[in-house]
């Protein structure tokens, strides 16, 4: 019988987690699997993507259910989404495997996890740290997640809380995990090691690292001059690219460090920040352009036009943007956080301390000033991406895991 896979995620379009789940979904259907992607908000129109719940805002739901407002007042995470308890009924027949992705995003009731994981083999792919924290997607420099949270220094971090209920949230998650059995996947060793030290550990029936992958037919080296002509970028200037959802205001990225680094460059540079529109800025010899969110084909064109990809970030797991740049043969200068050092090696880019504009500027200048090194680094980046970070490899590894569990 044909294998049936049900994936669950907050949406089918958006950031890296959405790209991963939708890419896997499309690949599974191409492989002949009965694949369903159940999401809190369906936007792509792809076949087999089904919305669960009514995707109302917390305010709208509070008007219907006062307990939602009571959770806000107590600083409790929002779990009041009854449709997630019935998610196994979404496919035409019960799935062989339930594969969960991000469970935050105002669509999923984590209290369904013990029952779901008892009824069906359940994989959870961690795209960030939320599962083992009192509310935040990334802990930044706090280690309170190890000891029960409370007195949170980052209440404003996504998903934000108005009141510090993080200790109670931490305890509630720990109690749920004590009654769950999960097969945990992380794209990076960094994240998996943290999960195994956290209150999620009692739920982990098996654990493994499956790196994210990218479409190497789309993200591949190409003609730089042609790409610049298509985008209207100058052929003589050096071009830098940074890409992130909400590039300018994403609290986990670091647009201010990027700006600070650019002001210190002596080269004539055009820097393009992809992911959020904004006014062009002249920063010394650098023109910084902020472009809105672009489709994958346009992102690939920008990367092929670039001399260097710059990843300014305060917290990250295994960002697709870095992999896409490597696959296009673009040297990477990135903040050394999270699992990025598992993506970027000394042969494929430069890692610098986070929130350090002078160090980032130095890394950029070192590549821009040495044409031979930049060409060598770019070629190594493309080769490494082909070897380690293909979407085909990611898909095959997940299919092997499904077979193992079934």
Secondary structure as the mmCIF struct_conf table of DSSP 4:
data_model
#
loop_
_struct_conf.conf_type_id
_struct_conf.id
_struct_conf.beg_label_comp_id
_struct_conf.beg_label_asym_id
_struct_conf.beg_label_seq_id
_struct_conf.end_label_comp_id
_struct_conf.end_label_asym_id
_struct_conf.end_label_seq_id
STRN STRN1 UNK A 4 UNK A 11
BEND BEND1 UNK A 12 UNK A 15
HELX_RH_AL_P HELX_RH_AL_P1 UNK A 16 UNK A 30
TURN_TY1_P TURN_TY1_P1 UNK A 31 UNK A 32
STRN STRN2 UNK A 34 UNK A 41
BEND BEND2 UNK A 44 UNK A 44
TURN_TY1_P TURN_TY1_P2 UNK A 47 UNK A 48
STRN STRN3 UNK A 49 UNK A 51
BEND BEND3 UNK A 53 UNK A 53
HELX_RH_AL_P HELX_RH_AL_P2 UNK A 58 UNK A 64
HELX_RH_AL_P HELX_RH_AL_P3 UNK A 66 UNK A 74
TURN_TY1_P TURN_TY1_P3 UNK A 75 UNK A 75
HELX_RH_3T_P HELX_RH_3T_P1 UNK A 82 UNK A 89
BEND BEND4 UNK A 90 UNK A 93
BEND BEND5 UNK A 96 UNK A 96
STRN STRN4 UNK A 97 UNK A 100
BEND BEND6 UNK A 105 UNK A 107
HELX_RH_3T_P HELX_RH_3T_P2 UNK A 110 UNK A 112
HELX_RH_AL_P HELX_RH_AL_P4 UNK A 113 UNK A 119
BEND BEND7 UNK A 120 UNK A 120
STRN STRN5 UNK A 122 UNK A 126
BEND BEND8 UNK A 127 UNK A 129
HELX_RH_3T_P HELX_RH_3T_P3 UNK A 130 UNK A 132
BEND BEND9 UNK A 133 UNK A 135
BEND BEND10 UNK A 137 UNK A 137
TURN_TY1_P TURN_TY1_P4 UNK A 140 UNK A 141
HELX_RH_3T_P HELX_RH_3T_P4 UNK A 144 UNK A 146
TURN_TY1_P TURN_TY1_P5 UNK A 147 UNK A 148
BEND BEND11 UNK A 151 UNK A 151
TURN_TY1_P TURN_TY1_P6 UNK A 153 UNK A 156
BEND BEND12 UNK A 157 UNK A 159
HELX_LH_PP_P HELX_LH_PP_P1 UNK A 160 UNK A 160
BEND BEND13 UNK A 162 UNK A 163
HELX_RH_AL_P HELX_RH_AL_P5 UNK A 166 UNK A 177
TURN_TY1_P TURN_TY1_P7 UNK A 178 UNK A 179
STRN STRN6 UNK A 182 UNK A 186
BEND BEND14 UNK A 187 UNK A 188
HELX_RH_AL_P HELX_RH_AL_P6 UNK A 189 UNK A 197
BEND BEND15 UNK A 198 UNK A 198
TURN_TY1_P TURN_TY1_P8 UNK A 199 UNK A 200
HELX_RH_3T_P HELX_RH_3T_P5 UNK A 201 UNK A 203
STRN STRN7 UNK A 204 UNK A 209
STRN STRN8 UNK A 214 UNK A 214
TURN_TY1_P TURN_TY1_P9 UNK A 216 UNK A 218
BEND BEND16 UNK A 219 UNK A 219
HELX_RH_AL_P HELX_RH_AL_P7 UNK A 224 UNK A 231
TURN_TY1_P TURN_TY1_P10 UNK A 232 UNK A 232
BEND BEND17 UNK A 235 UNK A 237
STRN STRN9 UNK A 238 UNK A 243
TURN_TY1_P TURN_TY1_P11 UNK A 245 UNK A 249
TURN_TY1_P TURN_TY1_P12 UNK A 251 UNK A 252
STRN STRN10 UNK A 253 UNK A 253
HELX_RH_AL_P HELX_RH_AL_P8 UNK A 255 UNK A 262
TURN_TY1_P TURN_TY1_P13 UNK A 263 UNK A 264
BEND BEND18 UNK A 267 UNK A 267
STRN STRN11 UNK A 269 UNK A 274
BEND BEND19 UNK A 275 UNK A 276
STRN STRN12 UNK A 278 UNK A 283
TURN_TY1_P TURN_TY1_P14 UNK A 284 UNK A 285
STRN STRN13 UNK A 286 UNK A 291
HELX_RH_AL_P HELX_RH_AL_P9 UNK A 296 UNK A 305
BEND BEND20 UNK A 307 UNK A 307
STRN STRN14 UNK A 308 UNK A 311
STRN STRN15 UNK A 313 UNK A 313
BEND BEND21 UNK A 314 UNK A 314
BEND BEND22 UNK A 317 UNK A 318
HELX_RH_AL_P HELX_RH_AL_P10 UNK A 320 UNK A 327
TURN_TY1_P TURN_TY1_P15 UNK A 328 UNK A 329
STRN STRN16 UNK A 331 UNK A 335
TURN_TY1_P TURN_TY1_P16 UNK A 338 UNK A 339
HELX_RH_3T_P HELX_RH_3T_P6 UNK A 340 UNK A 342
TURN_TY1_P TURN_TY1_P17 UNK A 343 UNK A 343
TURN_TY1_P TURN_TY1_P18 UNK A 346 UNK A 348
STRN STRN17 UNK A 349 UNK A 352
TURN_TY1_P TURN_TY1_P19 UNK A 354 UNK A 355
HELX_RH_AL_P HELX_RH_AL_P11 UNK A 357 UNK A 368
TURN_TY1_P TURN_TY1_P20 UNK A 369 UNK A 369
HELX_RH_AL_P HELX_RH_AL_P12 UNK A 371 UNK A 388
STRN STRN18 UNK A 390 UNK A 390
HELX_RH_AL_P HELX_RH_AL_P13 UNK A 391 UNK A 405
#
